Amino acid sequence: MKQFVSVVLGKTEDVWQEIFRQNGKQYREPKLVLFSGRVQSACGLGSAASGPFYCPGDQKVYIDLAFYEELRRRFNSPGDFAQAYVIAHEVGHHVQKLLGISDRVDAMQQRMSEVEANKLSVRLELQADFFAGVFARYVQKQNLLEQGDIEEALHAASAIGDDTIQRQSSGYVVPDSFTHGTSEQRLRWFRKGFDTGDIRQGDTFSATNL
């Protein structure tokens, strides 16, 4: 699993270096931290319960390998590209950091109510899904995807939507508490990134329909 994560991360570096170069920018690679149980980051204490995450404060991607077992068992999303999608999503947050997007969102959230801040979080997360889709598009162009890989990623994106998780755990859905977006939204933005391959199409912040 460690080797798999490293290979996927290396592939994200190739893709984003290329995209940034095309846009006259330079891509700085994030650091990878593998952990189990709990881990200390510049964003505070992270735990396996919260799953993989990206910390803008230290520009590191934190991956708990046990999450992949949970993805397979609890969320019924097996397959290597479902796992690659999770890494690509977290790297999407790193792209947001490099482009100055996450800092702007963070500054705005400081002045908002929790409900409003959550809505902004959803837009940030959906854009990371979009960036994961852009990554998948580039990988496909290099003929590195197998039959069914994109379906695996789409299934994983759908399985970890806020509404699906809430329905599983409590039996009901509270939209105001959403922080990542619904299954349908996550699916659609990943698909849009994959279909267009163009980072300019991923402005979730000005989108009227998420």
N, C-alpha and C positions, 0 to 999 in steps of 0.2 A: 504493500500500500504506500509506503514511504516513497518508493521508487516511482510509482504511478503518479503521485502528487507532484513530485519533482519534475517529471517529464511534462505533465500538463502545464505546470507553472512556466517551464522553459518555453513551451509552445506559445503561451500567452505573451511572453516577452518578445518573441519573434514577431508576432502579429501586431502588438501595440507599438513596437519600435517602427515598424513599417507604416502604420497609420499616422503616428505622430510625425514621422519624416515627411509624409505626403502633405501634412498640414503645417509644415515649417516649424515644428516643435521637436523638443528632445524628450524622449521617454526615460524616466528613472525607474529602475526595477524595484518592486517591493521586496522586503525580506519575508521569508517563510518561517513560521514557527509551528512545529507540530507539538501537540500537548495531549495529555489525558487527564481527565478529572478537572483540575483547575489550573489557571495560569495568570500570572501578573502581567499586565500590559500598561502602556501609558494612558489607556482609557479606563483603568481600574482592573478589578479582578474579573476574569472571564471564567466561565464554568462550562462543563460539558452540556449542562442543561440548556444553555442558550445556543449551543451549536457553533459552527464556524463563524468567524467575524473578522472584520477589518478594522484596524485602529488608525485613524488619521494622525493621531499624536505621534506615533513612532513609525508610521508607514509600513506596518507589518500585517501580513495575512496569517491569521491564527486558525489552524485546522485541527480539530479533534477527530482522530481517525475512527473513533467509536461511532461518530455521527453517521458514517457510511453504512454501518450495520443497522442503525436506526432508520436510515433512509430506505434500506432494503426491506426491513421487517415491519416497522410501524407505518411507513408511508408507502409501502409496496412499490418502491421505485428502484429496482435493481438495475445493473448495467453500468459499464464503465463511463459512458457519456453522461449518464445522470450524475455521476460523481464529478466528472469534468465540468459540468454546468455549475456545480456549487463553487468550485475554485474560480471559474470564469466570472461568476457573479461577484465574488469578493474582490477579485482583481478589478472589476468594474468600479467598485468603490475607490480603489486606488487611482484609477483614471480620473474620477471625479475630484479627488484631492489634488492631483497634478493640474487639472484645468481650473482650479479655484472654486469649483461648484460646491463642494462640501463645506468649505469655510464660509461661503455666503449663506448657505442654508443654516449652518450652526448659528451664525450671528442673528439671522432672522428669528430662529426658534427661541432665542433668549428673551425676545420681546413678546412672545405669544402665549396664549393659554395652552394647556396640555392638548386639548382637542385639535386646535389649529396646528400645533407643532406636529402632532401625529399625522395630519393630512400632508404636511410637507415631507415627513419621513416616508410616506407612501410614494410620493413623487420621486424621491431620491432612490428608493429601492427599485421602483419600476424602471428607472433609467439604468440602474446597474443590471437589471434583467435584459434591457435593450442592448447594452454593451456586451453582455454574454452572448446574445444572438449574433452581434456583429463578429465576435470572435469565432463563433461556429461557422459563419459564412466563409471566413478566410480559411479555416481549416478544411472546409469542404472543397474549396477551390484547389487545394493542394492534394485532393483525393485521399485524405487521411480518415474520412468517415466511412463506417461500414453501414450496410443496410440496417435501418432501425435506430441508428444513433440519435438522430434528431428527435424521433418519437420518444426515446428515453429521456432526453433533456426536457421536452415539452411535458412529459408525464411528471417529472420531478418538480418542474415549476408549478404545475397545477396542484400537486400533492401538498406543497408547503405554502399555499395561499392562506391568508389570515382566516377567511371564512371557513375553509375546510378544516383547519387545525382547531378553531374554536368549536365547530360543530362536533368534532371528534371528542374533544376533551370535556366540554360542558353541556353539549346538546343544543346550545343556542349561539347566536351571533351578535356581537356588539360592534357595529361599524365604526363608532367614534373611537374605539380602542385599536383600530387597525393601524399597523406601522409598516406593513410590507405590501399590502394590496391583496385583492381577491385572487382566487385561482384563475379566473377568466382574464383579469387584467395582467397578471404575471405571464400567462401564456401568450397573450396578444402582444405585449411589448417585446418579449423574447423573439416571437415570430417576426415582428416588424424589423428588429435588428438583423435577423437572419435573412429576411427577404430583401432588405435594402442594402445592407453592408455599409451604410453611410451614417457616420456619427452625427451629422447635422440633422438627421431625421428623428433624433432621440430626445428632443426638448420636451420632457414630460412636464416641465414647470409652466409652460404656456399653453399646454394642451387643455382644451375645454372638456374633452371627453377622454377620461383615463381608461 
